[in-house]
Amino acid sequence: MAKASQTLAPGDSHDPQKWLAGVLRTYFAEVLAKREDALDSNQIEGVHKMRVAIRRLRSLIRDFAEIGDKYPLKTPRKDLKRLADVLGAVRDKDVAIEALEKFIPKAKKESVREGVEFMIRRFRESRGRAFKIAEPRLTIEALSALEESFETALTTSLARRSLFNPSNIDAANREIIANRVEDFLGLADALYDPFKIEPLHQLRIAGKHLRYAIELLSADGNDGLKDYAISIAKMQTHLGDVHDCDEWIAQLKQDLKAKKRKALKGQEREAAVWLLSRFTRRRDRAYRSALELWGEWERSALLDRLKKWEPSPPADDQEELLSTQISS
């Protein structure tokens, strides 16, 4: 597995295919660099950061697959998704534990606090089981095999000299951002259906892909895009809160309606009822925040402006350095 890498991304767009290959390798290196933190049982952010790095890489592969040669990178993208899925099972438990811990000081009744603490203990146990499933995919051998598959696929694409079609980097990036804006706009009516859970979830994902595309250009020296990325991140946060609350509400509702052996009893049931009311209120606040932000976007024509965005002329012979230090 690679120890370290430095990738130059030419700002003058002389070889856009070489530029893309360099960015893809850099993003993959960022995934590998998160391995040790993900395996550290004393902290939970490592799993989250590795999962985010995988999401960014998969999003980038998908973006360029739309305007180029997608097939050689299809297999490693699926392999990355499988890794992201097992890490996601761990991350879901971490998020649940963190959310419940924040509620404990707010619970005035001791019986409710004890019920929440019992739930936390159960999530910690299930987190341990999920982590044992993820561990074999985080070995040096497993990630080295993934790296070899990725590099083979990328080398195959480079040999064809048709990794993507646009003649320069700016043209490729503008096309990708325009596509991601269209994806978001195509789903935006979900904001007017507050109780349609899945469409709102899909809109959140579309916002995430749009932000990733913008951040790639921002890293390439296009500072004018940063305000767009900040605003889209806010929308993503609001919709993410809505989604998290929807997940909690669905689970709590299922648990409270369960019969016989699966029925919640005593302190745990009391805590579940109390949490259901809290998550319902939190969801309402998050949804209203998303709707208000959308109104601001419409008034300012933010997405229309983003779709028509043009980069500033690059400085002569400017090169942007993308570097990532990777530990084994």
PALUMNU-322475 format. One record per residue: residue in one letter; x, y, z of N, C-alpha, C in turn; residue number from 1. Coordinates in pm, whole numbers, always signed. Atoms other than C-alpha are relative to their C-alpha. Layout:
  residuo     n.X     n.Y     n.Z    ca.X    ca.Y    ca.Z     c.X     c.Y     c.Z  num
        a       X       Y       Z       X       Y       Z       X       Y       Z  NUM
...
This chain:
  residuo     n.X     n.Y     n.Z    ca.X    ca.Y    ca.Z     c.X     c.Y     c.Z  num
        m     +85    -119      +0      +0      +0      +0     +88    +124      +0    1
        a     -84    -120     +17    +129    +346     -91     +31     +66    +132    2
        k     -43     -71    -121    +325    +534    +174     -36    +148      -7    3
        a     +28    -142     +13    +285    +888     +40     -12     +34    -147    4
        s     +10     -41    +140    +192   +1071    -276     -16    +149      -9    5
        q     +24    -139     +34    +198   +1414    -431     -48      +3    -144    6
        t     +55      -5    +134     -14   +1494    -732     -13    +144     -43    7
        l     +15    -133     +58     +16   +1804    -948    -123      +3     -88    8
        a    +116     -19     +86    -308   +1926   -1099     +25    +124     -84    9
        p     -37    -115     +82    -214   +2151   -1394    -113    +101     -11   10
        g    +101    -104      +9    -402   +2479   -1374     -21     +49    -142   11
        d     +12     -51    +136    -339   +2552   -1743     -75     -94     -93   12
        s     +86     +93     +74    -548   +2251   -1857     +68     -61    -123   13
        h     -67     +57    +116    -279   +2125   -2098     -38    -147     -22   14
        d     +34    +143     +12    -364   +1762   -2024    -110     -32    +102   15
        p    +109     +22     -95    -708   +1729   -1863     -11    -144     +47   16
        q      +8    +141     -40    -690   +1350   -1862    +102     -29    +111   17
        k    -103     +17    -103    -365   +1358   -1665     -43     +68    +130   18
        w     +50     -72    -118    -520   +1614   -1431    -101     -85     +76   19
        l    +102     +80     -64    -821   +1392   -1362     +60    -123     +68   20
        a     -64    +118     -60    -605   +1085   -1302     +71     +38    +129   21
        g     -69     -45    -121    -398   +1283   -1054     -95     +28    +114   22
        v     +98     -29    -105    -705   +1404    -865     -60    -128     +54   23
        l     +55    +128     -45    -852   +1054    -853     +98     -73     +92   24
        r    -100     +66     -86    -526    +915    -713     +13     +72    +135   25
        t      -8     -75    -125    -513   +1193    -455    -118     -31     +91   26
        y    +119     +32     -79    -869   +1125    -343      +8    -142     +56   27
        f     -14    +137     -50    -794    +753    -319    +102      -5    +114   28
        a    -101      -6    -106    -484    +831    -112     -61     +50    +130   29
        e     +66     -52    -120    -706   +1025    +128     -80    -109     +70   30
        v     +72    +113     -59    -916    +712    +180     +98     -87     +80   31
        l     -99     +86     -67    -608    +504    +263     +59     +67    +124   32
        a     -61     -72    -112    -475    +774    +495     -85      -5    +126   33
        k     +90      +2    -116    -778    +733    +723      -3    -136     +69   34
        r     +12    +137     -51    -717    +363    +793     +29     -11    +150   35
        e     -39     +17    -140    -537    +387   +1128    -100     +67     +94   36
        d    +100     -67     -84    -785    +639   +1269    -129     -80      +5   37
        a    +123     +79      +3   -1076    +421   +1158     +10    -123     +90   38
        l     -21    +119     -84    -925    +127   +1347     +18     +34    +147   39
        d     -22     -42    -138    -873    +331   +1665    -130      -3     +78   40
        s    +125     +16     -76   -1140    +218   +1911     -21    +110    +103   41
        n     +12    -107     -99   -1071    +517   +2137     -61    +128     -56   42
        q     +63    -119     +58   -1217    +768   +1893     -92     -42    -115   43
        i    +102     +39     +96   -1519    +764   +1663     +11     +76    -132   44
        e      -4     -81    +120   -1427   +1030   +1408     +76     -67    -114   45
        g     -77     +65    +105   -1186    +802   +1221     -88     -74     -99   46
        v     +93     +71     +88   -1466    +584   +1084     -75    +100     -87   47
        h     +76    -103     +72   -1662    +895    +986     +86     +62    -111   48
        k     -86     -66     +98   -1366   +1059    +809     +33     -93    -117   49
        m     -29     +93    +109   -1282    +746    +612    -122     -17     -89   50
        r    +123     +14     +77   -1643    +709    +506     -24    +123     -89   51
        v     +16    -123     +78   -1656   +1073    +394     +99      +1    -117   52
        a    -100      +4    +108   -1333   +1028    +194     -44     -95    -111   53
        i     +50     +94    +101   -1488    +727     +18    -114     +63     -78   54
        r    +112     -66     +68   -1804    +924     -57     +48    +103    -101   55
        r     -53    -102     +91   -1602   +1206    -211     +60     -65    -124   56
        l     -63     +68    +113   -1404    +966    -429    -106     -61     -92   57
        r    +105     +61     +81   -1713    +776    -545     -81    +105     -74   58
        s     +74    -108     +65   -1890   +1102    -619     +79     +55    -119   59
        l     -85     -49    +108   -1593   +1222    -828      +1     -98    -116   60
        i      +1    +101    +106   -1582    +893   -1021    -131      +7     -77   61
        r    +130      -7     +65   -1953    +920   -1090     -12    +124     -88   62
        d      +9    -125     +76   -1925   +1282   -1203     +67     -13    -136   63
        f     -75      +9    +125   -1660   +1210   -1462     -46    -117     -86   64
        a     +54    +110     +80   -1823    +882   -1566    -111     +48     -92   65
        e    +109     -52     +82   -2113   +1088   -1699     +49     +61    -131   66
        i     -50     -68    +120   -1890   +1264   -1949    +122     -71     -57   67
        g    -117     +70     +49   -1632    +996   -2018     -15    -150      +3   68
        d     -10    +146      +6   -1527    +634   -1998     -24     -57    +139   69
        k     +34     +39    -137   -1705    +489   -1698     +33    -147     +31   70
        y      -2    +143     -30   -1658    +117   -1737    +124     -51     +74   71
        p    -115     +52     -75   -1297     +59   -1619      -5     +30    +149   72
        l      +6     -38    -141   -1374    +236   -1289    -125     -52     +70   73
        k    +125     +48     -57   -1705     +60   -1233     +24     -97    +116   74
        t     -26    +101    -104   -1563    -232   -1030     +57     +62    +127   75
        p     -50     -59    -125   -1349     -29    -785    -103     +89     +69   76
        r    +104     -83     -62   -1643    +208    -731     -96     -88     +81   77
        k     +86     +92     -75   -1858     -89    -627     +72     -52    +124   78
        d     -78     +47    -116   -1578    -218    -401      +6    +108    +108   79
        l      -1    -112     -96   -1556    +126    -239    -134     +13     +69   80
        k    +133      -8     -61   -1930    +122    -181     -17    -107    +107   81
        r     +11    +107    -100   -1909    -212      -2     +77     +37    +127   82
        l     -75     -45    -116   -1640     -69    +226     -76    +110     +73   83
        a     +76    -108     -61   -1848    +243    +284    -121     -53     +75   84
        d    +120     +56     -65   -2151     +30    +373     +32     -60    +137   85
        v     -33     +60    -130   -1976    -165    +650     +45    +108     +99   86
        l     -36    -112     -88   -1827    +158    +786    -126     +78     +40   87
        g    +124     -70     -30   -2172    +314    +764     -78     -66    +112   88
        a     +68     +71    -108   -2314     +45    +992     +59     +37    +136   89
        v     -67     -44    -123   -2056    +146   +1254     -35    +145     +30   90
        r     +27    -144     -17   -2110    +518   +1198    -142     +25     +48   91
        d    +139     -19     -43   -2487    +486   +1240     -14     -17    +151   92
        k      +6     +22    -145   -2435    +350   +1591     +68    +113     +75   93
        d     -69    -113     -62   -2186    +626   +1673     -90    +123      +5   94
        v     +89    -116      +7   -2435    +890   +1561    -113     -15    +101   95
        a    +108     +24     -95   -2710    +730   +1768     +46     +22    +143   96
        i     -54     -16    -136   -2495    +714   +2079     +22    +147     +33   97
        e     -28    -142     -20   -2384   +1074   +2038    -129     +79     +20   98
        a    +129     -70     -12   -2743   +1193   +1991     -66     -27    +135   99
        l     +64     +35    -127   -2872   +1006   +2295     +74     +59    +119  100
        e     -78     -58    -109   -2588   +1127   +2516     -34    +148     +21  101
        k     +35    -142     -11   -2686   +1486   +2439    -137     +20     +65  102
        f    +133     -12     -59   -3041   +1417   +2556      -1     -24    +151  103
        i      +2     +36    -142   -2946   +1285   +2900     -12    +122     +92  104
        p     +14    -117     -90   -2892   +1630   +3063    -135     +70     -12  105
        k    +128     -66     +21   -3226   +1745   +2920    -117     -76     +62  106
        a    +107     +82     -59   -3426   +1462   +3077     -13     +31    +149  107
        k     +18     -39    -140   -3570   +1587   +3406     -32    -119     +90  108
        k     +37    +116     -81   -3708   +1253   +3523    +114    -102      +1  109
        e    -107    +100     -12   -3456   +1002   +3651     -33    -126     -78  110
        s     +39    +121     +72   -3655    +715   +3500     +25     +14    -150  111
        v     -25     -24    +142   -3626    +872   +3156    +150      -5     -27  112
        r    -145      +3     +17   -3251    +926   +3197     +52    -143      +2  113
        e     -45    +139      -9   -3204    +565   +3300     -42     -78    -124  114
        g     +45     +67    +122   -3409    +451   +3001     +88     +35    -118  115
        v     -89     -43    +108   -3192    +657   +2764    +137     -66     +16  116
        e    -130     +65     -24   -2876    +520   +2926      -4    -147     -37  117
        f     +14    +140     +40   -3006    +168   +2872      +8     -13    -152  118
        m      -6      +1    +146   -3056    +246   +2503    +144     +19     -49  119
        i    -138     -25     +38   -2701    +379   +2482     +84    -127     +15  120
        r     -75    +124     -20   -2564     +56   +2626     -29    -100    -112  121
        r     +35     +91    +109   -2752    -142   +2363     +67     +41    -132  122
        f     -65     -47    +122   -2617     +77   +2083    +151     -27      +5  123
        r    -144     +29     -11   -2262     +34   +2217     +27    -147     -32  124
        e     -16    +143     +28   -2304    -344   +2202     -13     -28    -150  125
        s     +20     +23    +144   -2438    -334   +1846    +111     +67     -81  126
        r    -112     -64     +67   -2160     -93   +1751    +121     -93      -2  127
        g    -110     +96      -8   -1905    -349   +1868     -15    -111    -102  128
        r     +23    +106     +99   -2066    -615   +1650     +23     +51    -142  129
        a     -19     -58    +134   -2071    -385   +1347    +147     +23     -29  130
        f    -141     -27     +20   -1706    -294   +1398     +76    -129     -31  131
        k     -66    +128     +28   -1603    -661   +1402     -21     -42    -145  132
        i     +27     +30    +141   -1765    -698   +1060     +86     +87     -91  133
        a     -76     -95     +82   -1582    -391    +929    +151     -27      +3  134
        e    -145     +15     -19   -1235    -481   +1064     +72     -76    -112  135
        p     -73     +73    +106   -1143    -745    +800     +17     +81    -128  136
        r      -9     -83    +121   -1204    -485    +526    +100    +115     +17  137
        l     -94    -108     -27    -958    -247    +693    +143     -49     +20  138
        t    -137     +50     -11    -656    -474    +699     +85     +57    -113  139
        i     -92     -48    +103    -347    -369    +504     -17     -82    -128  140
        e     +14     +87    +116    -398    -669    +277    -126     +34     -79  141
        a    +126     -30     +68    -761    -582    +200      +7    +133     -73  142
        l      -9    -131     +63    -688    -217    +127    +103      +1    -112  143
        s     -98     +11    +109    -381    -307     -81     -65     -62    -124  144
        a     +71     +61    +113    -603    -529    -297     -94    +101     -65  145
        l     +88    -104     +52    -850    -244    -331     +79    +104     -79  146
        e     -86     -96     +68    -568      -7    -426     +47     -55    -134  147
        e     -46     +62    +125    -439    -251    -688    -111      -1    -104  148
        s    +115      +1     +91    -786    -286    -840     -27    +140     -55  149
        f     +24    -138     +41    -828     +90    -848    +106     +47    -101  150
        e    -109     -46     +88    -487    +155   -1007      -6     -71    -135  151
        t     +12     +73    +126    -540    -117   -1267    -109     +60     -87  152
        a    +112     -59     +74    -874     +32   -1367     +36    +137     -54  153
        l     -38    -134     +44    -731    +382   -1384    +103      -5    -111  154
        t    -102     +15    +104    -429    +272   -1586     -62     -43    -133  155
        t     +71     +43    +122    -662     +97   -1833     -67    +118     -68  156
        s     +65    -118     +57    -855    +419   -1878    +101     +95     -62  157
        l    -103     -90     +53    -538    +623   -1926     +57     -52    -131  158
        a     -54     +59    +122    -416    +381   -2191     -92     +26    -119  159
        r     +95     -26    +108    -729    +447   -2392      +2    +146     -44  160
        r      -3    -143     +27    -668    +823   -2381    -140     +54     -27  161
        s    +138     -48     +17   -1043    +871   -2356     -71      +0    +135  162
        l     +57      +6    -134   -1097    +900   -1982    -121     +93     +11  163
        f    +119     -84     +14   -1326   +1193   -2045     +15     +91    -120  164
        n      +4     -62    +132   -1428   +1397   -2345     +35    +147      -7  165
        p     -29    -143     +15   -1398   +1771   -2269    +148     +27     -26  166
        s    -137     -29     +42   -1087   +1934   -2414     +81     +70    +108  167
        n     -75     -64    -107    -996   +2120   -2094     -71     -18    +134  168
        i     +51     +23    -136   -1046   +2106   -1718    -120     +87     +30  169
        d    +110     -91     -30   -1270   +2412   -1694    -129     -46     -65  170
        a    +120     +48     +69   -1511   +2271   -1952     -59    -120     +73  171
        a     +47    +117     -73   -1531   +1941   -1762     -67     +40    +131  172
        n     +53     -40    -129   -1587   +2110   -1427    -132     +76     -14  173
        r    +126     -73     +21   -1854   +2345   -1563    -113     -96     -33  174
        e    +103     +98     +36   -2040   +2051   -1714     -45     -79    +121  175
        i     +35     +78    -119   -2025   +1855   -1389     -87     +82     +94  176
        i     +78     -83     -90   -2153   +2145   -1178    -140     +23     -57  177
        a    +132     -19     +62   -2434   +2212   -1428     -86    -125     +17  178
        n     +75    +125     -18   -2535   +1844   -1409     -48     -15    +144  179
        r     +38     +15    -140   -2534   +1847   -1028    -108    +102     +42  180
        v    +106     -99     -25   -2742   +2168   -1019    -132     -52     -53  181
        e    +123     +53     +58   -2995   +2005   -1251     -56    -114     +85  182
        d     +45    +108     -89   -3007   +1698   -1024     -75     +58    +120  183
        f     +62     -59    -118   -3086   +1919    -725    -133     +64     -35  184
        l    +123     -67     +41   -3345   +2127    -909    -110    -102     -33  185
        g     +98    +102     +35   -3513   +1810   -1033     -66     -63    +121  186
        l     +54     +59    -124   -3570   +1701    -673     -53    +106     +98  187
        a     +25    -108     -96   -3629   +2043    -513    -146     +11     +43  188
        d    +141      -6     -40   -4010   +2012    -512     -27     -80    +127  189
        a     +15     +76    -124   -3961   +1768    -223     -10     +92    +121  190
        l      +4     -95    -112   -3919   +2075      -2    -142     +46     +29  191
        y    +139     -40     -22   -4291   +2141     -46     -87    -116     +46  192
        d     +69    +117     -55   -4383   +1793     +78     +71     -42    +128  193
        p     -80     +21    -122   -4261   +1799    +439      -2    -140     +56  194
        f      +9    +133     -59   -4372   +1446    +520     +34    -111     -99  195
        k     -48    +100     +96   -4238   +1273    +207    +147     -26     +32  196
        i    -132     +24     -57   -3935   +1119    +371    +106     -31    -106  197
        e    -101     +44     +97   -3756    +952     +78     +40    +111     -98  198
        p     -42    -110     +90   -3771   +1250    -165     +90    +102     +70  199
        l     -86     -94     -74   -3623   +1477    +104    +139     -60     +21  200
        h    -129     +68     -16   -3351   +1219    +164     +80      +5    -131  201
        q     -68      -5    +130   -3270   +1205    -209     +48    +142     -31  202
        l     -42    -139     +19   -3257   +1586    -218    +126     +30     +81  203
        r    -120     -18     -84   -3005   +1582     +68    +123     -60     -69  204
        i    -111     +64     +68   -2785   +1339    -127     +42     +82    -122  205
        a     -32     -83    +116   -2809   +1557    -439     +77    +125     +42  206
        g     -74    -115     -52   -2696   +1856    -231    +142     -35     +37  207
        k    -134     +46     -37   -2402   +1657    -103     +89     -13    -123  208
        h     -78     +16    +123   -2287   +1565    -455     +33    +135     -63  209
        l     -24    -134     +53   -2324   +1927    -565    +111     +68     +77  210
        r    -105     -64     -81   -2111   +2048    -276    +137     -61     -27  211
        y    -128     +64     +30   -1839   +1791    -347     +57     +52    -132  212
        a     -47     -48    +129   -1821   +1907    -709     +52    +143     +11  213
        i     -43    -139     -18   -1796   +2271    -602    +133      +5     +76  214
        e    -122      -1     -81   -1528   +2195    -344    +122     -43     -81  215
        l    -111     +38     +86   -1314   +2026    -609     +51    +120     -78  216
        l     -40    -119     +72   -1314   +2345    -812     +60    +104     +94  217
        s     -54     -96     -97   -1255   +2558    -502    +144     -34     +34  218
        a    -137     +43     -30    -945   +2350    -427     +94     +33    -114  219
        d     -82     -31    +117    -824   +2435    -777     +17    +150     -19  220
        g     -27    -142      +3    -808   +2805    -692    -116     +89     -36  221
        n    +117     -79     +36   -1161   +2918    -779     -71     +47    +126  222
        d     +53     -48    -127   -1233   +3118    -463    -144     +49     -11  223
        g    +135     -51     +15   -1554   +3259    -607    -107    -102     +27  224
        l     +97    +107     -24   -1721   +2925    -549     -23     -29    +148  225
        k      +6     +39    -141   -1665   +2911    -173    -132     +39     +66  226
        d    +126     -42     -59   -1978   +3109     -84    -113     -95     -39  227
        y    +100    +100     +42   -2186   +2865    -289     +12    -126     +85  228
        a     -22    +123     -77   -2029   +2570    -107     -49     +16    +143  229
        i     +44     -25    -139   -2100   +2728    +234    -152      -6      +9  230
        s    +146      -2      -3   -2466   +2789    +152     -58    -139     -23  231
        i     +49    +136     +27   -2514   +2439      +9     +27     -90    +119  232
        a     -29     +79    -121   -2348   +2292    +319    -107     +25    +107  233
        k    +107     -30     -96   -2610   +2471    +530    -127     -78     -34  234
        m    +118     +75     +42   -2890   +2318    +326     +18    -149     +29  235
        q     -29    +140     -26   -2724   +1979    +353     -14     -32    +149  236
        t     +12     +21    -145   -2706   +2017    +733    -146      -5     +41  237
        h    +143      -2     -36   -3076   +2108    +762     -69    -128     -47  238
        l     +64    +120     +52   -3185   +1821    +538     +55    -125     +68  239
        g     -56    +112     -75   -2946   +1588    +721     -66     -16    +135  240
        d     +71      +5    -129   -3111   +1679   +1051    -140     -56     -18  241
        v    +133     +54     +29   -3451   +1610    +896      +8    -151     -17  242
        h     -14    +143     +25   -3331   +1270    +776     +30     -77    +128  243
        d     -33     +68    -125   -3176   +1176   +1111    -123     -13     +89  244
        c    +122      +4     -82   -3498   +1266   +1291    -102     -98     -58  245
        d     +92     +96     +63   -3702   +1068   +1037     +38    -143     +36  246
        e     -47    +134     -36   -3486    +764   +1108     -35     -34    +145  247
        w     +33     +21    -141   -3532    +804   +1484    -150     -18     +19  248
        i    +145      +7     -17   -3906    +864   +1458     -53    -135     -48  249
        a     +44    +129     +53   -3954    +554   +1242     +37    -114     +94  250
        q     -44    +107     -88   -3750    +336   +1478     -75      +2    +133  251
        l     +71     -10    -128   -3912    +468   +1796    -146     -41     -16  252
        k    +139     +38     +25   -4258    +429   +1646     -13    -151     -10  253
        q      +2    +146     +13   -4180     +70   +1551     +17     -67    +136  254
        d     -25     +61    -132   -4044      -7   +1898    -120     +16     +93  255
        l    +113     -26     -90   -4340    +151   +2077    -124     -80     -40  256
        k    +116     +76     +46   -4591     -40   +1863     +22    -151     +10  257
        a     -32    +143      -5   -4415    -375   +1908     -83     -70    +107  258
        k     +83     +78     -92   -4614    -648   +2081     +79    -116     +61  259
        k     -50    +119     -68   -4541    -935   +2317    +146     +12     +40  260
        r    -137      +4     -50   -4173   -1019   +2361     +82    +123     -40  261
        k     -76    -115     +48   -4050    -720   +2161     -50    +133     +57  262
        a     +58    -124     -53   -4264    -469   +2347     +94     +68     +99  263
        l     -79     -77     -97   -4079    -193   +2532     -77     +11    +130  264
        k     +65      -5    -132   -4147    -182   +2903     +76     +94     +92  265
        g     -63     -76    -107   -4078     +35   +3203     +73    +124     -45  266
        q     -78    -121     +25   -3807    +296   +3183     +35     +18    -147  267
        e     -36     -11    +140   -3710    +215   +2827    -119     +51     -82  268
        r    +118     -48     +71   -4068    +268   +2708     -25    +148     +30  269
        e     +18    -139     -39   -4095    +592   +2901    +100     +89     -74  270
        a    -103     -77     +70   -3769    +711   +2747     -32     +10    -149  271
        a     +32      -1    +143   -3886    +614   +2396    -110    +101     -30  272
        v    +108     -98     +20   -4205    +820   +2430     +56    +141     +11  273
        w     -60    -133     -20   -4005   +1118   +2560     +87     +37    -119  274
        l     -86     -26    +114   -3751   +1087   +2276     -81     +27    -127  275
        l     +84     -20    +119   -4026   +1063   +2014     -48    +144      -8  276
        s     +46    -139      +1   -4160   +1401   +2118    +115     +96     -31  277
        r    -115     -87     +23   -3810   +1555   +2115     +43      -4    -147  278
        f     -44     +10    +139   -3717   +1424   +1771    -105     +60     -95  279
        t    +104     -61     +82   -4053   +1536   +1630     +17    +151      -3  280
        r     -22    -145      -6   -3987   +1891   +1748    +128     +41     -74  281
        r    -126     -32     +67   -3628   +1884   +1622     -17      -8    -151  282
        r     +23     +12    +145   -3742   +1766   +1280     -74    +123     -53  283
        d     +77    -117     +43   -3991   +2052   +1258     +91    +121     -17  284
        r     -92    -114      +9   -3717   +2307   +1328     +92     -13    -121  285
        a     -93     +22    +111   -3480   +2151   +1075     -69     +20    -134  286
        y     +73     -15    +126   -3745   +2137    +803     -29    +147     -28  287
        r     +28    -142     +19   -3844   +2501    +858    +127     +75     -42  288
        s    -126     -64     +37   -3478   +2603    +837     +35     -28    -146  289
        a     -28     +35    +139   -3437   +2416    +506     -92     +78     -94  290
        l     +96     -70     +85   -3752   +2574    +363     +32    +150      -8  291
        e     -37    -142      -1   -3643   +2924    +468    +124     +25     -86  292
        l    -121     -15     +80   -3300   +2875    +311     -33     -14    -149  293
        w     +42     +17    +138   -3462   +2752      -9     -65    +128     -52  294
        g     +60    -126     +39   -3668   +3072     -17    +106    +106     -30  295
        e    -111     -93     +26   -3344   +3273      +7     +68     -32    -133  296
        w     -62     +41    +126   -3196   +3073    -279     -84     +44    -120  297
        e     +88     -39    +111   -3499   +3138    -498      +6    +151     -24  298
        r      -2    -146     +14   -3494   +3512    -428    +131     +50     -60  299
        s    -131     -42     +50   -3123   +3539    -506     +42     -72    -128  300
        a     -32     +81    +120   -3135   +3292    -801    +135     -69     +15  301
        l    -132     +58     -29   -2840   +3114    -637     +37    -113     -94  302
        l     -35    +115     +83   -2859   +2792    -836     +10     +38    -148  303
        d     -13     -47    +138   -2916   +2973   -1166    +136     +66     -22  304
        r    -131     -64     +11   -2606   +3181   -1101    +113    -102      +3  305
        l    -102    +104      -9   -2408   +2874   -1004     +11     -77    -132  306
        k      +0     +76    +125   -2511   +2694   -1321     +72     +75    -111  307
        k     -62     -82    +104   -2381   +2984   -1532    +140     +48     +40  308
        w    -127     -49     -55   -2065   +3033   -1325    +114     -24     -98  309
        e    -120     +11     +83   -1741   +3096   -1515    +122     +24     +88  310
        p    -120     -20     -81   -1393   +3058   -1360     +77    +123     -41  311
        s     -89    -112     +32   -1152   +3348   -1338    +115     -51     -86  312
        p    -115     +43     +82    -868   +3338   -1593    +117     -40     +89  313
        p    -111     +44     -84    -577   +3139   -1443    +124     +85     -20  314
        a    -128     -69     +12    -243   +3302   -1371     +93     -80     -91  315
        d     -93     +68     +91     +38   +3221   -1616     +75    -109     +72  316
        d     -77    +115     -50    +190   +2880   -1559     -35     -37    +144  317
        q     +38     +33    -138      -4   +2843   -1233     -27    -149     +11  318
        e     +31    +140     -29     -17   +2496   -1084     -49     -10    +143  319
        e     +53     +24    -133    -225   +2384    -790     +55    -134     +49  320
        l     -60    +122     -56     -58   +2129    -566     -98     -68     +92  321
        l     +84     +84     -86    -276   +1854    -423     +91    -103     +64  322
        s     -90     +97     -63     -80   +1660    -165     -69     -65    +117  323
        t     +57     +75    -111    -180   +1394     +80    +107     -92     +58  324
        q     -92     +91     -66     +38   +1217    +332     -76    -125     +42  325
        i     +71    +126     -25     -57    +854    +360     +87     -88     +89  326
        s     -71     +96     -85     +42    +623    +641     -50    -139     -31  327
        s     +37    +137     +32     +41    +251    +596    -100     -52    +100  328
